[in-house]
Amino acid sequence: MEDLVAAELDGDELARSAIFHFTSIRAELARELWSRRVFLGPETLDRLLFRAVAVDRAEDPVLRCLGIVRDRQLARAGMVVFPVHSFGLLAGGLLSFTHRRPWIFSPPDSRIALFPQTNRWSRTLETLDEARGKLGVRKQLPLELLEHWRRSRPVGWLKKNPIMAVAVSTAPGSYYDTEPLVMGRLRAASALVCLLAAVQPRNEVPGASLLSSARVNNWETLNIHHYLNLFDSPADRRALDGDCVPIGLRKAELAEISELNIEIDPRYWGSHHRTAGRFAQAARDTVDRIYDGYMRHAWLRGPSARPDARSQAYTKLHDSLIYFRRSFHTSNQGWSQIVSLAVAFEMMLTDGSNTGPIATKLQRRVRLLLRGRPGVRRYSEVVHDLYKHRNEIVHAGNVPGGIDLTTARHCFALCVVELAGRSTSLDPTTTQPMRDLIGDTRTQSRAKACSHCGR
């Protein structure tokens, strides 16, 4: 491919046409593979396609590329190992000393594993290997590579910090050619965990902080300069290959993902409680549906495809999850969580053409979405109060107290699950997709809604 580019620069018309067709085929091939969560990097696809044409002289180069992907098992899952901070696992504190096996939080079929700091290298390797089994990754850990990185890279976070491991099928050609795709999976994984934390019952046990790994034996660091991308390479039949990827190109985004300021009770989510299991499955399906819809209809939309209601709806749902996650951010400025959560609700429940009292509209649409659920009146009133607080912060510079962020986050989790379930039936030609998904038939010409109930 480099020779073709050099020939094009010298004015070779044949090289120019070859590059055009190569890049067009590669782009469509990448679009189809990436939308199926098979993250082959552009450089890897270049090599495969060039081999199919120039070496194998295949009559159907695309079919030949897919055959190589199948035969070399390039679509098999590896895992991304990413450091987080501010995360706590209940029962991972004082009780961890009485528990022989490492505490790992991995919701069923979620392809995510979270575990607290180990403070020992041998314990980290043991826990990573158990997490690998829970994620369904077949090949063993590359122990020599891990030991090499421990000695030559600043990866002290492997012992000191909580770890998030996510199963990802990737075959990068360089450090960064699949990083935007990997970041998307990391964002989806952290959003799922935040949704679970939002509906988890409050822990009111006296001294509960001593049961959390965020409070006990915690020496976590913010000295985070790398993450690990372990992938299934045909070069080794037994162990994974990998890269210790320097964090350089997207420092701000990766720093935001690394803060996971929540606490999870694995015993609640691992219990046979019907409500817990039902919501965990619904939250997982919700995040997967939003992620896949955003990838196919928005992020990977072809250059000739026009945006439609589906691309708009999935973009709004995807971005609202980002703001929802930011509402857990720790800050000395108390307004940041309120504003982030209010933006998440407004982005999720409106279509952008907002006129009149927004707080009343949000209250009404929450009631429509959650109709029939216990506590719907309380949820709608909390969202109304949340937006009023947001207005005081943004317009008056006042930071009022008394807002129930826990209930508001719980309400958001219920609403986004309901909306994602309805998104499959969305008419792509509608101009107001969120209004149609919610079923809000009220128009501006009608009488003003009641300020108390939104009707």
N, C-alpha and C positions, 0 to 999 in steps of 0.2 A: 504494500500500500504506500509506503514511503517513496518507493521508486516511481510509482504512478504520479504521486504529487509532484516529485521533482520533474518528471516529464511534462506534466501540465504547465509548470512554471516556465518550461522551455518552449511552450507554444504547441505541444503535441495535442492535436484535436482528438485523436483516438483515446489518449490518456484521460482527457477531460470528460469524454462521454462515458468511459469505463468508471471513473470516480463517481459520476452522477448516478449511474445504475447501482454501483456498490452501496453508496450511502442510502439510496432510496430503499433497496432491499433490506439492508441492515436495520434501518429505522423501523420498517414494518415488522421485521423479525423480532427486534427488541420489544416493540410495543405488545406483540402477542405473548411473548415469553414473560415479560415483566408483569403484565396484567394477570398472569397465572402464578405469580410469586416465584418465578424462576429467574434469578437475577444474574444473568451472564453479562459481564461488563462489555462495553463497546469494543475494547481492544480484543477481548476474547472472541466476540462475534466477527470482528474483522479477520482474525486468523482462520476461524472456521470457514468463513465464506470464501476467503482467498484460496484456501486449500481445496475446497469443493470445486472451484472453477479452474484454478491454474494447475493443481496437482492431480486431483482425481478426474478432472474434466467431466464432471457429472452432468447428465442431461437436465436434471432438476436440482440445482444447487441448494435450494431451500430444503428440499426433502433430504438431501445428503447431510446438511448441517444438523437437522433434527435427528437423523439416524446416528450421528456421532454423539450428540447430546445423550441419546438413549443408551448407546452401547458403552460409552465411557461413564455413564451414570453421573453426568454433570449436574443433574437436577436433584440429586440427593441432598438432604438437609445437613448443614453444619450448624454452628451456633456462634452468635456474637456475644462476647463477654464484655459487659459495660459496667463501670463503677457508678454507684449512686451514693448520695449522702442524705442525711436527715431522715432516713427511712428506719422504721422500727417494726420488729416482729414480736408481738406479744407472746409470752412464753419462751422467748429467746433470750431473756435476761437471767434472773436468778435461777429459773427452772432449767436453763440450758445445762447446768452442771450436773443435773440428775438425769439428763436425757442422753443416752449413748449415741444415737444416730443424730446427724446434723438436722437442724430445723430448715426445711425447704418449703416455700409456699409456691405451689404450682397448680392452678385451677385445671380441672380435667379438660383435655383437648384444646388448651389455650396456647400451647407451644411457648410458654413463659415459665421461668423459674427464678425466684428471688430468695436469697438467703443472707443472713446477717454476717457481720465481720467475724472472722475466725481467729485473727491474731496469731495464727501459726501457718506456715507454708504447707506443712503436711496435711493439716486440716483443710486448707483451701483446695488442695488437689483432690482429697477424698470427697469433699462436697461438690466440687465441679464435676467429678466423675458420676456421682449419683444424680446430679441435675441433668447431665448428658443422657442418662438412661431414661429419666422422666420425660425429656423432650423427644425421645425417639431417634436420637442420633446414633447411627450404627457403629461407626468407627471409634477407636479409642482416642483418648487425649494424646496430643503430641508432647510427651513428657520432656524430651530433649529440647524441643523448641521453647517450652514453658520455662525450663531451667535456664536456658540461654537468655531469654528475655528478663528473667529475674535478676541475672547477674549484670546485664548490660543496659537495661532500660530503667527509667524511674517508674516502676510499677509496684510501689509499696502499697498502693490501694488494694492489691489482690489479697493482702492480709488485713488491712486496717478498715476497709470500707465494706458496706453491703454490696452485693453483686446482683446484677440483673442479667440473666442469660436468656437469649431469645433464639429459637430455632429458625434459621434462614438458609434458603438454598441460594448460594452465591458462588460465582467463579470469576473473581476479579482479574483484570489484566494488569492493574497497577493499584496503588494504595487507594486512590480516590474515585475510580470510575464507577464504582457501585455505592459510594457513600450516601448520595441522596436517597437511594432506595433503602439502604440499611437504616438511615435516620427515620424514614417513614415507618418502618417496622418497630423501631424503638419508641417512637411517639405513640403508635397504636398500643404497644404493650403497656406503657406507663398510663395511658388513658384508661385502659381496662382496669388496672389496679386501682386507679383513683375512683372509678365508678363503684367498685366493690367497697372501697373504704367509705364512700359517701352513704351507703345504705347499711353498713355494719352497725349493729347496736352499740350504743355508748357503753364503755367500760367504766362502771361506777364502783368497782371494787376498791376498798381502801388500800393505798400503797400500790396501785396498779402500775405506776411508773417503774417500779422496781422489777416488774415482769417483762419490761420492754427492752429489746436489744439496743434501742436508741439511747437508753439511759445507763445501762450497765456495761462495763468493760468496753467502752466505746472510745477509740482513739482515732476516729476517722480523719482523713486529710482531704483538703481541697487541691492538693498538688497532683492534679489529674492532667496528664499530657498525652496519653495513649488509650486506646481500647483494643481488644483482641477480636480479630475476625478469623474464626476457625472454619475451614471449608473442606468439603470432600473432594480430594484430588485423586485422579487415577494413578498418580505417580507412586502412591503408597497404598497397598491393599489393606493394611491394618489400622493405621493411624491417620488422623486428620492432618492436613497441611494448614498453614495460617500466616497471617500478617499481624504484627504489632503496629497498628496504624497510628501515626502521629496525629494529634488533634491540631490542625493548622488552618484549614480552609474555612471551617464553619464553627469557630470557637464559641460564639455567642449561643448558637442553637444547641450545640452539644452540652454547653454549660447549663442551659435551661433544662434539658432532658435529665441531666445528672442529679438535679435536685428533686427528690421524691419525698416531700414532707408529709408523710402519712404513717399511720400505724395499722397493721393488719393482724387480726387474730386468726391464725391458721386452724385453730380447733373449731371455730364457728363455721368456717367455710369448708372444713373437712368433715364436718358432722353430717348426719343423715337428716338434718332438719330440712323439711320439704321446701320452705320458703327460701332458704339459703341456696339450695341446689338449683331451684327454678330460676332465681335471679342471676346466679352465676352463669348459667347457660344462656339466659337472655342477654346479659351484658356481653358475653363473648360473641354471640351471633351479631349483636348490634355493632360492635367495633369492627368485626370482619366485614359486615355488609357496608358500613360507611367507608372503610378503607378500600375495599374492592370497587365500590361505586365511584369513589373519588378518583382512583387510579384509571379506571376504564373510561369514564365519561368526562373527566376534567384534566388530570395531569398528563395522561397519555392520549388525549384526544388528537386525532390526525390534523395536520395543518389545513386541510380543506373542509374539516367538519366545523359547523357553526355551533356555538354554545346554545344549549336548549335548557328546558326546565330541569332535566336530570342533572346536568353539569352544575347548574346553579344550586340545586337543592343539596347535592352531595358536597359541594364546596362549602356551603354554609354549615352543614352538619359537621364536616371535618374540622373547619376552623373554630366552630363553637366548642368542640372538644379541647382544642388547644387552649382557648381562654378559660375553660372550666379547669383544666389542669393548672393554669397559672393562679387560680384562686386559692391554691394551697401554698403559694409562695410565702416564705417567711420574710418579713420586713419590719423595720422599725416604723415605717409609715403604714398606719392601720387602714388607709384607704385603698391600697393596691388590691387586696383580696376582694373588697366590695365592688370596685370598678370592674375588675376582671370577670367576676361572676355575673354582674349585670350585663356586660357586653356579651357574654356567652348566651344568656337568655334572649337578649334582643336579636342576636345573630341567628339563633335557632328558631325563633318563633315569628319573625317578621320577614318581609320581602324587600325591605329597603325604601319603599315609598311610604315612610312613616309621617303621618300628619295627625294632629290632635294629641290627646293624652296617651303617651306610650305606656305609662304604668298601668292604665286601665285596660289597654289592649292586651298587654302581657298577662294581666290577671284573668281576663276573660278567656284567653287561649289556653292557659293552664287548666282552667276549669273544664274546657271542652276536651282537652287531651286526656285528662285524668278522671273524666266523668265516671262515677260508680265506684271509685276507689275510696277506701276509708281515709279521712283527713283531707279531702280535696279542698275544702274551704280554707283550712289552715295553710295548705301549700300556696294557694292563690293569694292569700293575704300576705304571706311572707315575701313572695315575689313582688307584689305591689310595694311593700315597704322597702325592699331591696332597691328598686329603681328610684324611689323617692330619696333614699340615702345617696344613691349615685348622683342624682341631680344636685343635692346639697354640696357634695364634694366637688363636682365639676364646675358648677355655676357660682357657688357662694364661697368655696374654699373651706367649708366646715366639715369636720370629720365626726359625725354623730355616732353615738354608741347604741348598744341595745339590739343590733340586728342579729337574727338567729341564722348564722351562716351554715350551721350543721343541717338545719331543716331545709334551707334553700338549696344546698348541694344535693340533698336527698331528692328534692323535687326535680332538680335538673336531671338526675340519673333516671328517674322514672319517665320523664318527658322524652328524653333522647331515645330510650328503649322503645317507647310507643311510636315515635316518629320514624325511626329506622325500620320498624316492622311494617309501616304503611308505605314506605318509599318505593317498594317494588310495583305498586299499582299506580304510580304517578303518571299522568298524561304529559308526554314530553313537549306538547305544544302550549301548555298553559303559561300565562305570564306571571302568575303569583303562586309558585309551587308550595310554599309553606302554608299559605292560607288554605289551599285546596287539601293538603295533607291533614291539616288540623280540622277542616270542615267548618271554618268560620264564614258563614254566609252574611254576616252583618256588614253593612255598607256605611260610608260616612254620612250619607244623606238621612239615615235614620236618627231617631232621638238619641241623645247622649246616654251612655251606660251609667248604671248606678255606681257611684264611687265606692260602695261597700262590697258588692258582690260581682260587679263587672257585667251584669246582665241588663 
